[in-house]
Amino acid sequence: MKSFVKVCWHDACDEEKTWVAAADVEAFAQEPCEVVSWGWLVSQTQKYVTLAADYIPGTDTYGRVTKIPKGMLVKIEEFKQE
């Protein structure tokens, strides 16, 4: 069974407005968009961590798979079930 993990990472994001004043762009550029994702750690390579939000027990079938570049990772914590 794969590990169930919490992954904190920085994602790309965009300004929701069509036209933005230069001062607003500067403020927007300063704040990272930190995301927290939970899922099964399907694989890790030198460049990516791959998570799956869904899993069908007894199979090798996953759903809602996300590939996160390692350069965007903040931390990975394994969920320990008691």
C-alpha positions as CSV (number, residue, x, y, z in Angstrom):
1,M,0.0,0.0,0.0
2,K,1.2,3.5,-0.9
3,S,1.8,6.1,1.9
4,F,-1.0,8.6,2.5
5,V,0.6,12.0,2.8
6,K,0.1,15.7,3.3
7,V,2.0,17.8,0.7
8,C,2.5,21.6,1.1
9,W,3.7,23.2,-2.1
10,H,3.8,26.5,-4.0
11,D,1.5,26.6,-7.0
12,A,1.3,29.1,-9.9
13,C,-1.6,31.5,-9.7
14,D,-3.0,34.4,-11.6
15,E,-4.6,37.7,-10.8
16,E,-8.4,37.4,-11.1
17,K,-8.8,40.8,-12.7
18,T,-8.3,41.5,-16.4
19,W,-6.5,44.8,-16.0
20,V,-4.2,45.5,-13.1
21,A,-2.4,48.6,-12.0
22,A,1.4,48.3,-11.7
23,A,1.3,48.8,-7.9
24,D,-1.2,45.9,-7.6
25,V,1.0,43.7,-9.7
26,E,3.9,44.3,-7.3
27,A,1.9,43.4,-4.3
28,F,0.4,40.3,-6.0
29,A,3.9,39.1,-7.0
30,Q,5.1,39.2,-3.3
31,E,2.6,36.6,-2.0
32,P,3.1,32.9,-2.8
33,C,0.2,30.7,-3.4
34,E,0.7,27.8,-0.9
35,V,-1.4,24.7,-1.5
36,V,-2.0,21.8,0.8
37,S,-2.8,18.5,-1.0
38,W,-3.6,15.1,0.6
39,G,-3.3,11.8,-1.2
40,W,-1.5,8.6,-1.8
41,L,2.2,9.0,-2.8
42,V,2.2,7.1,-6.0
43,S,5.7,7.9,-7.1
44,Q,8.8,10.2,-6.7
45,T,11.4,10.9,-9.3
46,Q,14.3,13.4,-9.3
47,K,11.9,16.1,-10.6
48,Y,8.4,15.2,-9.5
49,V,6.2,13.9,-6.7
50,T,3.0,12.2,-7.9
51,L,-0.1,12.1,-5.7
52,A,-3.5,10.4,-6.2
53,A,-6.6,11.7,-4.4
54,D,-8.5,8.4,-5.0
55,Y,-7.6,4.8,-4.9
56,I,-9.5,1.6,-5.6
57,P,-8.5,-1.0,-3.0
58,G,-7.2,-4.3,-4.4
59,T,-6.3,-2.8,-7.7
60,D,-3.5,-0.6,-9.1
61,T,-6.0,2.1,-10.1
62,Y,-5.9,5.7,-9.0
63,G,-8.0,8.8,-9.7
64,R,-7.3,12.6,-9.7
65,V,-3.6,12.2,-10.1
66,T,-1.4,15.3,-9.6
67,K,2.2,15.7,-10.5
68,I,4.0,18.3,-8.4
69,P,7.5,19.6,-9.4
70,K,9.9,19.0,-6.5
71,G,11.2,22.6,-6.8
72,M,7.8,23.7,-5.6
73,L,7.6,21.5,-2.5
74,V,7.6,23.0,0.9
75,K,7.2,19.8,2.9
76,I,5.8,16.3,2.8
77,E,4.4,14.6,5.9
78,E,3.2,11.0,6.1
79,F,-0.2,10.5,7.7
80,K,0.2,7.9,10.5
81,Q,-3.1,6.1,11.2
82,E,-3.4,5.0,14.8
